[in-house]
Amino acid sequence: MLPLPPLDLALLFVPVSIFYLNPRGLDTVEDDMTISIEERRRSHENWTYDGNGPEEKDREVLVKFDCVAREFNKIKDQYKVIIKDITKRMGNGMADYAKNADDTAHGVKIIKDYELYCHYVAGLVGEGVTRLFIEAKLANPALLQRPELIESMGQLLQQTNIIRDVWEDNEHKQSFWPKGVWSKYVDKFSDLFLPQNREKALQCSSEMEQSVFNFTAIPQSMAIVTLELCFQNPAIFNRNVKITKGTACQLMTESTQNVQLVCEVFRRYARKIRRKNNPSDPHFLDINVACGKIERSIESI
């Protein structure tokens, strides 16, 4: 049996759960390509929504969203303000992205827009969770003076997921990789998945990963291990690649001990990435430099 959490932390279970389900509902609509753009926008106006395709795995969240709304009305007003603020900003950001059908089909055009999209779907989540913990007096208010740390956490996780899910997204006829990156290597995004373009595809993946390294200020063990798994791995263009459950359990154990162990995970997998780095890849030096920065950052802690 797992030990019970401290009482103060237990009091945050419901607010954090509700906060998670709000973005989950927005994301469930955004990810479902069977729903028209206009229908996606209208869905945000309803307490419940049953327009998702039958295969959408989180469809039930929206069908029974009135249950979430009832629980939301029971929590403290301070938590409501935070959840409403983040959900509104996230929904508006997703709606802006959905309006542009070309972005949905071919990816945003430049890295700056890509990072803005990741901010809406992940960076804001980090801000919301931080504000909830500070409101509950379970975190240092000084964290709000370092928004770049909160943002980097969301950017690292979201960009890693986008790299990992490239095959699955292509199967659904959508792309989140910036056109400004993939168009350097192929004429059409779908060309990345052709066997004859495998070397170009891996070089494109390296450039995508280089952008992720720019947001590794906060150690995120699952993300760095997934990056290592995807790096120079042609399987990401054939199927959805994930770390094993055994590795995930090990990381969960290592990452809940202390800062030194988390740093050791980053050091270990940064070295694995460096060993896999291909000298013929045009991003070889950039990747090596990024791995070196990770190790130097760890040594300075």
Salt bridges, closest charged atoms under 4 A:
ASP27 OD2 - ARG24 NH2 2.94
GLU38 OE1 - ARG41 NH1 3.70
GLU39 OE1 - ARG42 NH2 2.52
ASP58 OD2 - ARG24 NE 3.12
GLU60 OE2 - LYS64 NZ 2.89
ASP66 OD2 - ARG70 NH1 3.55
GLU71 OE2 - LYS74 NZ 3.08
ASP77 OD1 - LYS80 NZ 3.60
ASP85 OD2 - ARG89 NH1 3.00
ASP85 OD2 - ARG131 NH1 2.76
ASP96 OD1 - LYS99 NZ 3.65
ASP102 OD1 - HIS106 NE2 3.73
ASP102 OD2 - LYS109 NZ 2.96
ASP103 OD1 - LYS109 NZ 3.91
GLU127 OE2 - ARG89 NH1 3.01
GLU127 OE2 - ARG131 NH1 3.13
GLU148 OE2 - ARG146 NE 2.53
GLU151 OE1 - HIS119 ND1 2.85
ASP165 OD1 - ARG164 NE 2.88
GLU207 OE2 - LYS184 NZ 2.57
GLU207 OE1 - HIS283 NE2 3.54
GLU228 OE2 - LYS276 NZ 3.51
GLU254 OE1 - ARG268 NH2 3.04
GLU264 OE1 - ARG267 NE 3.19
GLU295 OE1 - ARG271 NH2 3.04
